[in-house]
Structure formats: C-alpha cells, structure tokens
Amino acid sequence: MGQKKLVRFEELKGFPNVLQYPEGMAGKWDSFFNNKNGITLELACGKGEYAVGLGLLYPSRNFIGVDLKGNRIWVGAKKALQHQLTNIGFLRTHIDKIGEYFAPGEVQEIWITFPDPQLRWSKTKKRLTHPKFLRLYQQVLIPGGKIHLKTDSPELYQFTKLVIEMFGCTLHADYDNVYKQPELSEDLKIKTHYESLDIAQSNRIHYLSFSLPAILPGKDKDEELKQILKDATVD
C-alpha cells in the first residue's frame, strides 16, 4: 500500500464525519447529525461528490456517502470538513450490509452514481439496481422513497429499466441523455470524478428515478430476470 493511502487511512480515524464499520447505529443517526432531518444515501459514493454536492444544495437535509474504499471516502470527508458542512457524513462499509446500519424508514432517498456496471451477465447480482439490492433498500427506505441512478453505462441503464418494469417499480423520471434535457435540476448538474472519465465511452449520461412497490416479487422473478439476460447476452 502506498504511503499516501496509509496517511489517509490514519487521518480518517480522526475525522468526526466518518464512521467505519460502526455498531449500533441503526435508528440513531439523529445523534450523529444532532438533528432529526431526513437522510439521503449516496451508495458506492467514491470520493463523495454527490453527497457533498447535495449537502451544499440542501443544508436542511442530511447526506451519507457509503463506500468500502477509505482512500476515496477521505476526499469527500476532507472537503466536507473544510467547508464546515455538518449535514454530511460518510459510512465505510459493504453496501450489502446497509440493513445493519439503518432502521426501517430511516432513509428518505438513495442515489447511486456511476457504480461499476458489472457487465458480465454472470455478475448481474452485483449490480446495485439488481432486485437483490432493491430488497435491501426497501428495508431502510421510507415507503415511496426514491432511488436515483446516474450512469454512463447503457447496459446498466437498460438493465435497470427492465428491473423497474419486471418488479413493479414506479418510474418517476427516465432521461436517456441527461444533458440534452431542456431543463435540468440542480441535483443532476453535480458531476463526479467517474462521470468525467466517461469509462463507457457512451458520450451521454443516463438517469432513472423510481420507487419500490410495497412488496417486491420473490426469487422466482429473479430467476426469470436471469434467464432473460442469459438468453440475450454472450458472457
């Protein structure tokens, strides 16, 4: 491990806006933020550009960036501290463990910004909009809480649209090309490091906003989804 990373990991331990694998936080985030304002999560937050950007836009709401990479979290946490943004926190953990850190209904919204699209069909369960993850989100979201996906991957965009349709989700917004919209909300103008890289080389950014049904279909539907993808894709 490089010296720079080691320094950042050590500094991270003393950051008051960062919790690393904490215990007993479910239902207690009001004590972390010292208020009872609603919570929005940025999952796979990387350097936390969206958590910080949204925190600047909405000072009366709380935002938590969630990621496993402490070296990346350091960047967003440092910026939040420098700007004295007390409505922004960071949680270092595995995303598939979020049910352990938040109580039912403790989260109002979820943003998923430029996650790894996991392009091989055999890895679709790792996509953050796979029903496996939607069930986890449903554990912590308020009823009707929105999930936002912003990605440069046409494959992940189309996959998520299929999931929304198959699993009875409510679609609120669907932009095939975000920056071609005649009017764009301030939320969608926030740009991340990965957006600037355009790894998918798609030259466009896709956006979906949706909410979950009261009850998501069971694992049989997952198998149906898997078969559709397998039939349509060469791994």
Buried (B, 14 or more C-beta within 10 A) or exposed (E): EEEEEEEBBEBBEEBEBBBBEBEEBBEEBEEBBEBEBBBBBBBBBBBBBBBBBBBBBBEEBBBBBBBEBBBBBBBBBBBBBEEEBBBBBBBBBEBEEBBBBBBBEBBBBBBBBBBBBBBEBEEBEBBBBBBBBBBBBBBBBBEEBBBBBBBBBBBBBEBBBBBBEBBEBEEEEBBBEBEEEEEEEEBBEBBBEBBEEEEBEBEBBBBBBBBBBEEBBEEEBBEEBBEEBEEEEEE
